[in-house]
């Protein structure tokens, strides 16, 4: 008889103690199960568990409409802090590079006077610092908001790079916030972007600025996949944790 994980529906070995999909410990069939919010359900010949996860009740691993309360999950908060610390360390080492480089250049060559080299290096270092602080504090949008997708379009342009004209496709997702304001989510890339691919026309979503991939759908059951807010990986709707980074999914 085939066995399936009661949490995500992944096929597992009958004697397995941990699911290879969601990495959750499997219940021991010999131990009595405590009565609680979880009740067995059956669909398509497979037995699943109806349990509480995130905002609302989850049946067969599929979340009902609603926003998740996992945005403040300790593991997601810790991952976000780790990224910010790494960015701060990188900035700390990058900031003095132009100043040190131009100072050395002005000291060992006669092409540029030393005082001028120090001045140029200082200006470049300050520009890097200002841009980093702007990106850190402002970014594309540093405030959370709820919105609905009202339009999507692609814009084709050309830019000159290394003596050649390079085609650039910009993916624009038009949204209207709950307050009625219009916003444009602009993304560049050969295969689209997180917002352009994930947020379908008419989709209601929430923007979480603290995450690397900041979009959470209100109705996740109708989505083709569940997007990890930490790494941007595409996961099955029934998954409880990301297949790539193993962090909790918003559901």
N, C-alpha and C positions, 0 to 999 in steps of 0.2 A: 504493500500500500504506500502510495506517495505521501510525503510529508511536506508541509509548507509552513513558513514562519507566520505566526498569528499576528505579527505587527506590521509586516510589509508585504506578505504574500510570496516571498522568494522561496523557490524550491530548495529544500535542504535534505541532507541525509537524516534518516530516521533517528539515529543515535547522536546527532550533532547537538552540542550544548550551547553553541553560539551561531547565530545566523550570519552567513558570509555577506549578505546584502546590507542589513542595517546594524550588524554587530551587536545585537541585543541578546541577552541571555535567554535561552529557551526554557519554558516551564517544564518542570519534571512531571511526567504523566502519573507517576506513582504517588505524588504529593497532592493532598486535597487543595483545591483552589479556593481562596477567600472570596466571599461575595463582596462586590464593590461596584464601581462605575463601569467595569468591563463586563460585557455580556457576549456570548458567542453568537456569531451570525454566519449565514451560509449563502454562498452565491456561486453558481456555476460548478457545483460539486466540491468547491474548496471552502474550508472553514477559516474564517477570519475573526478578528477580535474587534468589537466595537468599544473604543476607549476614548478617553478625553486627552487631547493633545493640542496645545496652543489655545487659540481663541474659542473653538467650539468642538462639538462632537465629531469624531472621525469614524466613518463607516467603511469597512474594507480598505482602510488606508487612505481614502479619498476625503479631503477636508471639505466641510460645508462652507458656504460663503461667509467671509468675515476676515478681519485682519488678525494676525497672530500676536500673542503676548510674548513671543520668544525674542523679540527685539532686544530685550534686556537679559537674555540668557547669559549666565556667567561665562560660558565658553566663547560666545560671540563677542562679549565685552572684552574679554582677555585678548582675543585675536585682534580686535580693533586697536587696543592699546599697544600691542606688539608692533603693529604696522606703523603707528605714529612714532613710537620710539625709534624704529629703524630709519624712518624718514628724517627724524631729528639728528640722528648720528651721521647720516649721509650728508645732511646740510652742514653739520659742524665741520666735517672734513673737506667739503667742497668749497665752502665760503672763502677760505684764505688762499685757495689755489691761484686765482688770477694775480692777487697781490704778490705772492711769493714768486710766481713765475716771471712777472715783469720786473720785479726787483732784481732777480738773478740776471735776467737778460740785460738790464741797464748797467749792471755791475761788471759783466764780463765782456760786453761789446761796446763799441763806440757809435753804433747806429742810433742810439737813443740816450739822451742824458739821464743819469740816474734819478734825479728828482722828477722828471717827466714820466719815467717808467713807473715810479712808485705811485704817482698821481693816477695814471691810466689804470694800473692794477687795482687801486683803491676804488675807483669809480665802477669798474667791472664787478668787483666783489660786492659792492653795495647794491648793484643792479640785481645780482643773483639772490642776495638776501631779501630784497624787496619783493621780487617775483615769488620766491618761496613762501614768504609770509602772506602774500596776497592769495596764492593758491591754497595755502593751509587754512586761512581764515574765511576766504570768500568762496573759492572754488566755483563750479558752475552754479550751485545753489546750496547754501549752508543751512537753510531752513526746511524742515519737513513740510510736506503738503499732500493733500489728496486731490486727485484729478481724474478726468475721463478723456480718453483719446478721441479726438475729433477729426484728425486728418494725418496722412502720411505721404511723403513725397521724396523723390531722389533728385539731387541737383548735380549735374556734371560740369566740371571745370577743369582747366589745365594749368599746370604750374611748371616752371622751368627748373630743372634739376640736373646739374652736371652737363650743361650744354644741350639737354634734351627736354622736350615737352612731355610732361608726365600727366596722365589722366587721373583725376581725383574725383571720387564719388562721395558726396555728402548725403547722409541719410537724416531726414528731418521728420521728427514725430511731433505733431501739433496736439496740444492738450489744453483743456479748460479746467482750471482749479475749481474747488468747491465754492470759492468766493466769487467766481465768475471771471477771473483774470486768465488771459491766454499766455501760454508759454511755448517755446520751441526747444525741443531736445535735439541737439545737433551731434552727429557722430560720423566719423570717417573710418573707412576700412573697406577691404575688398569684399567682405561677406556680410556687410550690414553692421548692426550694433545691437547691444543688449536691449535697449528700449525699442528700436525699430522692429526687431525680430520677435520679442517677447510680448510686447503690448499691442494687441490686436485692436482693430477699429471698434470703438464703443466700449473698450475695456475700462473698468474702474480700477484705480491702483493708488498706492501710497508710496511717496518718495521718502526714503530714509537716508539723509545725507552722511551719516556716520559710516555707511558700508561702502565697500569697493564697488559692488553691483547693487545700487540702491532701490531697486524696484520690486514692490510686492503687490501681486494681484489680489483683488478682493474676492473674485470667484476663481479659485485655483483649479477647481474640478474641470472647468472648460478649457484650460490651457493645454497645449501639446506636451509640455514638460514643466518641471518645477525648477526655477532658477535659484542657484545658491547665491545669497547676498554677499558671501565672503570671497568666493573665488570665481563666480560666474559660470560654474559648471552646470550642464543640463542634466536633470535627474528625473527619474520616473515620478509620476504624481503620488504614488503610494509610498515612496521612500521617506524615511524619517530623518536620515542624516545624508549629507552630501557624499557621493561616491568618490570624490576627489580629495577633499580636505577633511572629511569625516565630522564636520561641525553640524549642529542642528539646522534643519531647514525651517523656514517660516511657514508653519502650518498649524 
